[in-house]
Amino acid sequence: MIIFYDGNCPLCAKEMRSLKRADVHNKIKLEDINKDDFESRYSYIKRKDAMAFLHGQRDNGEMLYGLDVTFAAWQSVGRHTWLKLLQLPIIRFCADVGYWLFAKYRKQVTTLFCTTRCGIK
């Protein structure tokens, strides 16, 4: 699975580091959407769209978005048990709205709530 994430977002980068630490079988590839050659290597993904919400791609080419990427990624490393709650219909709706708000305002959220442990200097 490939995860296309915003490497300039300290919270996003922190989650990706945690995910890779859990990825003992190397099932996940991380792609920072801010790399200069990103759009030439992944022409089917527009940086603007990937900045709006998390994108992922399964090994079979299927694209995933938002919390579905998070669930699939943590599932692939065997650490998804609690995330199953997000799949329940009412909780999923609320979680999707919450994720959309976080994605849209992640820079402001990071500025307000993140400390040096999130990677901000």
N, C-alpha and C positions, 0 to 999 in steps of 0.2 A: 504494500500500500504506500502511496505517496501522499504526503500532507503538504499543502501549499499554504504557508503561514507568513504573517507579518513579523519578520525578524527585528524590526525597529520598535515593536511593542514589547516592553519588558515583561508584562504578564504573559503574553503569548509565548515569548521565548522561554520563559521559566517553565511553562507547561510542557513545551516541546523537549526541554532538557530532562524533565521528570519522565516523560514518556520514553525517551531514548534510553534512560537508565533502566527502565523496566523492560526494554526490548532486548532481552538476552539472546533471542534467536534471530535478531537483525531482520525483522519483518517489515519495518517501517523506514521509508526514506523521507527525509525532510528537505523541502525546497523553500528557501526564503524568496518571497515574491519581489523583494527589493533588489535582487542581484541584477546587474546590468544586462545580462544575457537571458534573463528569465523568459521574456516574451518570444525570443527567437527559439529557445529550446522547447517551450510549451505554447505554441502559437494558438492553440485552441482555448487558452485561458487568458482573458484580459486582466491585466494588473488591477485596473479599476474595480472590476467585479470581485476579484480575490481580496481586495482591500475592504470591500463591503461586508463580506462574510467568508468564513473558512471554507476552503475547497479541499477535497480529497479525491483520490482515484484508487480504486481497487486494482488488483493485479489483472483482472479481466477487462479493464478499461472503463468500468462503470464509475460515473462521477457521483460523489456525495457532497453534501453541503451542510454548513452549520453544525448543529449538535449531532447530526448523523455521522459526521466525520469523527467527532470526539468519541462517540459511542463505539464506532467500528475500530478506531485506533486502540482504545483501551481494551476492547474485547480481544483484539489480535495479540495483545501481550498478557492476556489472562487476568486483567485487573478491572473488570467491568461490573462486578456484582451489584454495587450500589447504583450504578448508572442505569440499571434495568428499570428503576423507578421513573426515569425520564421518558420511558416508552409508554407509560400508562396515559390514556387519552387526555384527561384533564391536566395532568401534570405536564405532559408533553407540550400542550398548547401554551401553558404559562412559561415553561422553560424555553420554548422557541421564541416567545415574545421577549423574555429576559435576555436571551442570547442576542437577538437582533438589536436590542437597546445597548447591550455591552459592546457589540461589534461596532455600532455606529459611534459610540462615545468612549471607546477604549482609551484613547489618548488622555481625555479628561479624567477618566476613572483612575488611570495609572498615576497621573499627576496628583490626584487627591489622596489616594489610598496606599500607594506603593512606597516602600522605603528602600534603603540600600539592598535589602535582601532580595528585591525584585530585579536588581541589576541597574538601578538608576544611581548615578554617581552624583 
